[in-house]
Amino acid sequence: MAELITIARPYAEAAFRLARENNALPAWLSMLRLVGAVVADREMAAALDNPKLTAENKEALVLSVCGDQLDPLGRNFVRVLIGSDRVDLLPQIAALFENLKNAAEGVAEATIESAFPLSDEQVAELKKALEKRFGKRIEATVSVDSSLIGGARVTVGDTVLDGSVQAQLEAMATHLRA
């Protein structure tokens, strides 16, 4: 997996520079997510792996599925990837592009797992505290995980803040065994 990321990085950086120059970061993220999802589809991936298809056929197939949701620069980017036999990297390119976009905009993505549903006010308060702690604007995804028993687990990048009852019980068990 690390190898694919290494190969995808220069393409993501090139797309990021191009999008930034054209003041179109959100549009490019949308395009890359779309075409990444298209080529990641099992049936599409099988079709693109067909050795009987020429690069032109693959290009026509992908671009026809994406339709007018790709601007001319986006279409050209897809052509370059197909021509260099790198179209299968699009999901990784989209993920790396999103990381670059978030870093440039001072945004961090957070995953909030709670034992019980959180109200909008609780989520807003938690986001505010996270923004203060990390010094970035937080975009949060909230989910309910009843296995936590109580409390919440928050993941921002590589940092995990685990205030769940489950984590506290595990810590207590470890301490008692020591």
N, C-alpha and C positions, 0 to 999 in steps of 0.2 A: 504494500500500500504506500509506503514511504517513497518508493521509486516512482509511482504514478504522480504523487504530489510534487516531487522534484522535477519531473518532466513538465507538469502542468503549470508550475510557477511562472516561467517566462511568458507564457501565453496569457495568464491572468494579469501579470504586471503590464503587458502590452495593452491589453483590453482596458485596464484601469487608466493608464496614461491617455489613451485615446478618448475614453469616456470623460475623463477630467478636462481634457483640452476642449471638448465640445459641451462642457457643463451638462452632462447627461448621465451622471452616476446612477440615479434611480432607474432610468430607462434601460441602461445596460444591464443592471442587475436583473431586471425583469426579463430581458431577452435571454440572458445567460441561464437563468433558472428554467425558462421555457425550453430552450433547445437542449439543456442538460437533461431535463425530464424526458424529452422526446427520445434522445439517443439512449437513455437508460432503460427505456421500455424493453421488455424481454423480446417481443416480436420485432421491434425496430432493430435492436441489437443483432438479432439473428439475420435480419435482412441485410444490414450493413456489413456483416461478416461474410456474406455470400461472395465467393471469389468471381462469380460470373458478372457481378455488377461492376461497371466502370466507375471511376471517380465522378464522372458527369451524371451517371444514373443515381449514385448515392447523394450527390448534391441536389439533384432534382427531387428526390424522395424527401430528404430532410426539409428542404426549403418549402416544398408543397405542404407538408404537414404544419409547419410553422406559419405559413400564410403571410399575411401582411403585418404580423406582430413583430417582425424583424425589420429594422430600418436598413437602408442601403449599406451602411458600415457594418451592421450586424450580419447581414447576408454575406458580405465579403469576408468577414471574420470566419464564418462557417465554411466558406469556400476554401480559405487558407488551411483550416484544420483538416478538411476532407482531403485536400491536395497533398498534405504532408502526412496523411494517415494517422491523424491525432484526434479525430472526432470523438473517439471513445473517452477522451479526457474531459469532455465538457462538464460532467458533474463536479469533478475536482476543480476545474477552472472556475466554475460558478461559486463554489465554496470559498476558494482563495480570493476571488474578486470581492465577495461579500466581506471577508475579513479586512481586506485593504480599504474598502469603503467605510466600514465601521471605524477603523483606526483613524482614517482621515477626518471623519466627522465627530470623533470623540464619543463613540457609542460603544457600549458593551452589552452583550446579550446575556440575560440571566434566565435560568430555569428555576422556577419556584415549585417545589413539591410540598404539598400540605396534607396533613391527615384528614382535614375537613375542608369544605369549600370556603374560600376567602371572599369577603365582601369587596366591592370596588374601593371602599375607603381603606381597608386593610392592605390591599395591593398597592394603592397609591402611597400609603405611609411606608410600606416596606421598600418600594422603589426609591422614595425620597432618601431613606436611610442608606440604601445601597449606593445611590448617586453620591452622597456625601462621603462614604467610605472609599469608593473607587475613583472619585473625581471624574466620572464620565456619566453621560446620559444613559440610562438603563432602559433597554427594551426587554420586557419580561414575557415569558411563556409560563402560565400557571396551570398546574395539574393537581389532581387529588390522588394520593397514594395512601390507602387505609392501612398498609403495613407499617407505616411510621408510628402508629398508635396515637400520637399526639405531636404537636409542634410542626416544624417545617425544616426542609433541607433546601438550601439555595446554592446554586452553582453559577459562578461567573468566571468564564474562562477556565483556568486550571484551579481556581479557588473554590473549595466546598465549605460552606458554613452549615454545619449540621446541628440544629437545635431540636431534633426529634427525640421523642421519648425512647424510640427504638435505639438510637445511638447512645443515649444516656444509660440505658439498661445494659447494652453491650460493654460500655466503658466500666460500669460497675462490676459486671461479671469478670472482666479482665483483671480489675483491681483486686477482687476477692480471691482469684486464683493465684495471684502473685505472692 
